[in-house]
Amino acid sequence: MFTGIIEDIGDVVSIIPSGSGYSMCVKSSKICLDLNIGDSIAIDGVCQTVEVVKQDKFQFFVSKVTAQISNLAVKKAGDKVNLERALRLDSRLGGHIVQGHVDDVAIIVNIESDVSGTKIKFKIDKHLSKYIIHKGSICLNGISLTVADCDDDTFSVYLIPETLKSTNASNWQKGDKINIETDIMAKYAEKLLKRDSNSDDRFLSLLSDEGFV
């Protein structure tokens, strides 16, 4: 589990095909100071398992499924990636609860900057819009952000200078694919509502069959 507070920006060193996926090596002196084989780490918001740690570099395997739903499929050597190690129980939850289970990619359709920061507009598949609300939490490339506005297939966020400085968001451009993870609380609420609705329907059907309604 993560918080969406980026710890460091890593450099992709290499990407090597391996089986149905590929191994990716990332360089980060800061992260590798306290990183072990088997640890979970979020790479641009995608939870991955560390397989190799060597000095200031670490390696992990990107499966075919992960590549299909995230932007890790288009990464190349030299790219910058946001890094966050798994949440410690004795740490502050500075962002929001993030699982590292990316839902899809959002496409940047517009970028507007001023002296206060940058507003970025994204286009998404309509099936995700129900999980995105005005002033709600959202995770983009592993960054915990607040939704500024939204409609059926787009939403916008506003990035302050500090966020741009400490993440790879400063390199985002129109047309880029950005990993998106919607708020887990919305998904749980939907599941519970569906379950209760189905139970009510079955109960009413039983009463009808027995002649009570």
Backbone torsions as a table, in degrees:
resi	resn	phi	psi	omega
1	MET	NA	147.5	-175.4
2	PHE	-133.0	178.3	-178.0
3	THR	-118.6	-13.9	-176.9
4	GLY	83.9	12.3	175.0
5	ILE	-101.1	109.0	-173.3
6	ILE	-70.4	133.2	-179.2
7	GLU	-92.1	-33.7	-177.6
8	ASP	-162.1	161.2	173.7
9	ILE	-106.4	117.9	-178.5
10	GLY	-96.3	161.8	177.5
11	ASP	-108.6	126.3	175.5
12	VAL	-70.3	120.3	-177.4
13	VAL	-90.7	-45.9	-178.0
14	SER	-156.1	155.7	175.4
15	ILE	-134.8	116.8	-174.7
16	ILE	-121.7	122.2	177.3
17	PRO	-55.2	137.9	-179.6
18	SER	-150.9	110.3	-177.9
19	GLY	61.3	-129.5	179.9
20	SER	-88.0	-1.3	179.9
21	GLY	-131.7	-140.3	177.7
22	TYR	-161.2	155.9	176.8
23	SER	-95.0	134.5	179.3
24	MET	-118.6	135.5	178.2
25	CYS	-112.7	131.5	-178.1
26	VAL	-126.2	140.5	179.1
27	LYS	-103.2	128.7	176.0
28	SER	-161.9	105.2	-179.3
29	SER	-61.6	-40.3	-176.7
30	LYS	-66.3	-48.5	-177.3
31	ILE	-66.3	-40.6	-175.2
32	CYS	-69.9	-13.1	177.0
33	LEU	-62.6	-29.2	-178.5
34	ASP	-139.2	62.4	-178.0
35	LEU	-138.5	134.8	-177.7
36	ASN	-129.6	157.8	176.2
37	ILE	-59.3	132.7	-178.7
38	GLY	96.7	-12.9	178.5
39	ASP	-68.1	150.7	172.6
40	SER	-90.9	139.3	177.8
41	ILE	-145.2	140.5	179.7
42	ALA	-91.8	122.3	177.7
43	ILE	-108.4	107.4	-173.1
44	ASP	50.6	37.5	176.5
45	GLY	88.5	-2.5	-179.3
46	VAL	-99.2	119.9	179.9
47	CYS	-71.0	122.8	179.8
48	GLN	-131.6	161.8	-179.0
49	THR	-107.1	127.6	-179.2
50	VAL	-70.1	128.1	179.9
51	GLU	-107.7	-30.0	-178.9
52	VAL	-141.6	135.9	172.3
53	VAL	-127.7	124.2	-178.5
54	LYS	-143.1	106.9	-178.7
55	GLN	57.0	-112.1	-176.9
56	ASP	-103.7	19.9	-179.9
57	LYS	-129.9	152.6	174.3
58	PHE	-140.6	158.8	-174.7
59	GLN	-131.6	148.1	178.8
60	PHE	-149.6	162.4	-177.9
61	PHE	-103.2	128.9	177.0
62	VAL	-101.3	115.1	-177.9
63	SER	-76.0	166.2	178.9
64	LYS	-60.9	-40.1	-179.7
65	VAL	-64.7	-44.9	179.1
66	THR	-61.8	-40.9	179.6
67	ALA	-64.2	-32.9	-177.2
68	GLN	-70.6	-29.6	-174.7
69	ILE	-110.0	2.2	-177.8
70	SER	-132.5	173.4	178.6
71	ASN	-86.3	5.3	175.8
72	LEU	-63.4	-21.6	-179.5
73	ALA	-68.0	-22.7	-177.0
74	VAL	-108.7	7.6	178.6
75	LYS	-70.8	152.1	177.5
76	LYS	-142.5	163.8	179.7
77	ALA	-56.8	133.5	-179.2
78	GLY	100.7	-15.7	179.1
79	ASP	-69.7	153.7	177.1
80	LYS	-98.4	136.5	178.6
81	VAL	-129.8	141.8	176.3
82	ASN	-75.6	137.4	-177.3
83	LEU	-125.0	137.8	173.0
84	GLU	-148.2	126.5	174.7
85	ARG	-77.6	162.4	-177.2
86	ALA	-60.1	149.3	-178.4
87	LEU	-64.9	135.1	172.3
88	ARG	-92.5	146.0	-177.9
89	LEU	-67.6	-18.5	-180.0
90	ASP	-98.7	14.5	-179.4
91	SER	-102.4	156.9	174.1
92	ARG	-73.5	144.3	175.6
93	LEU	-90.9	85.4	-173.2
94	GLY	-75.4	-27.0	-179.5
95	GLY	-105.4	-109.2	172.8
96	HIS	-148.1	172.2	-177.4
97	ILE	-68.6	117.9	-179.1
98	VAL	-123.5	131.7	-178.6
99	GLN	-90.7	-25.1	-173.7
100	GLY	85.0	14.2	178.0
101	HIS	-103.5	92.7	-175.2
102	VAL	-66.2	135.4	178.9
103	ASP	-82.5	-39.1	-173.5
104	ASP	-176.9	-172.0	172.2
105	VAL	-112.2	145.6	174.8
106	ALA	-106.5	144.4	-178.5
107	ILE	-102.4	127.9	177.7
108	ILE	-72.2	123.9	-179.8
109	VAL	-111.3	-16.3	179.4
110	ASN	-161.7	142.7	177.3
111	ILE	-133.1	124.5	177.9
112	GLU	-127.1	124.0	-178.1
113	SER	-116.7	147.7	172.2
114	ASP	-142.5	-171.8	-175.9
115	VAL	-66.7	-20.4	-176.5
116	SER	-91.1	-20.5	-177.2
117	GLY	159.8	-157.4	-175.6
118	THR	-135.7	129.6	175.3
119	LYS	-100.3	127.1	-178.0
120	ILE	-121.9	130.4	179.8
121	LYS	-106.1	136.4	-176.7
122	PHE	-122.1	148.6	172.2
123	LYS	-107.7	136.4	-177.7
124	ILE	-131.7	166.0	172.0
125	ASP	-68.6	138.9	-174.1
126	LYS	-59.4	-25.9	-177.2
127	HIS	-66.6	-17.5	179.6
128	LEU	-90.4	-16.3	-173.7
129	SER	-61.3	-28.6	-178.2
130	LYS	-67.7	-18.1	179.7
131	TYR	-95.0	-0.1	-175.2
132	ILE	-115.1	122.1	-178.7
133	ILE	-127.9	157.3	177.8
134	HIS	-58.6	127.0	-178.1
135	LYS	69.7	12.2	176.1
136	GLY	-84.6	170.0	179.6
137	SER	-87.8	146.3	176.7
138	ILE	-149.9	150.0	-179.6
139	CYS	-114.6	122.2	-179.3
140	LEU	-123.3	117.8	-175.4
141	ASN	51.8	34.7	177.8
142	GLY	86.0	0.6	-177.8
143	ILE	-96.5	126.0	175.5
144	SER	-75.1	119.5	-177.2
145	LEU	-134.0	166.8	178.6
146	THR	-110.1	133.1	179.8
147	VAL	-70.1	123.9	180.0
148	ALA	-83.4	-41.1	175.2
149	ASP	-161.3	163.3	-176.9
150	CYS	-161.0	157.5	172.3
151	ASP	-143.6	-154.2	-172.9
152	ASP	-64.2	-34.6	-177.4
153	ASP	-139.6	14.1	175.8
154	THR	-140.4	160.1	172.2
155	PHE	-155.5	161.3	-179.5
156	SER	-130.7	151.4	173.2
157	VAL	-130.7	159.0	179.0
158	TYR	-118.9	121.4	-177.3
159	LEU	-103.6	124.5	178.0
160	ILE	-79.7	162.1	-179.1
161	PRO	-53.3	-37.7	-179.2
162	GLU	-62.9	-40.6	178.5
163	THR	-64.8	-42.7	178.9
164	LEU	-63.6	-36.1	-178.3
165	LYS	-71.1	-37.2	-171.1
166	SER	-99.9	5.9	179.6
167	THR	-137.6	175.2	178.1
168	ASN	-83.3	7.1	179.5
169	ALA	-62.8	-23.7	179.4
170	SER	-66.0	-17.8	179.8
171	ASN	-98.3	-3.2	-177.6
172	TRP	-65.4	143.3	179.0
173	GLN	-134.1	160.9	178.1
174	LYS	-57.1	132.1	-178.9
175	GLY	96.0	-12.9	179.8
176	ASP	-66.1	148.6	174.9
177	LYS	-96.6	122.8	-177.1
178	ILE	-117.4	131.7	179.1
179	ASN	-63.5	135.7	-179.2
180	ILE	-127.2	131.6	171.3
181	GLU	-126.2	117.0	179.7
182	THR	-79.3	168.4	-174.3
183	ASP	-65.6	123.6	-179.1
184	ILE	-61.4	-29.8	-179.1
185	MET	-63.5	-35.9	179.1
186	ALA	-66.6	-36.3	-179.2
187	LYS	-69.5	-40.8	177.4
188	TYR	-64.3	-41.6	179.5
189	ALA	-61.6	-42.9	178.6
190	GLU	-61.6	-43.6	-179.5
191	LYS	-61.3	-45.0	-179.6
192	LEU	-65.0	-41.8	179.5
193	LEU	-64.9	-39.9	178.6
194	LYS	-64.9	-42.8	-179.3
195	ARG	-63.2	-46.2	179.8
196	ASP	-64.2	-38.6	-179.9
197	SER	-65.2	-41.9	179.3
198	ASN	-66.4	-38.3	179.2
199	SER	-64.4	-42.4	178.6
200	ASP	-62.4	-41.3	-179.7
201	ASP	-64.3	-41.3	179.8
202	ARG	-67.5	-38.7	179.7
203	PHE	-64.6	-44.7	178.8
204	LEU	-65.1	-36.5	178.3
205	SER	-65.3	-40.2	178.3
206	LEU	-64.3	-44.8	178.4
207	LEU	-60.3	-38.8	179.3
208	SER	-66.3	-42.5	-179.2
209	ASP	-64.1	-31.4	-178.7
210	GLU	-89.9	0.6	174.7
211	GLY	85.3	13.7	-179.5
212	PHE	-84.3	-24.0	178.9
213	VAL	-132.9	NA	NA
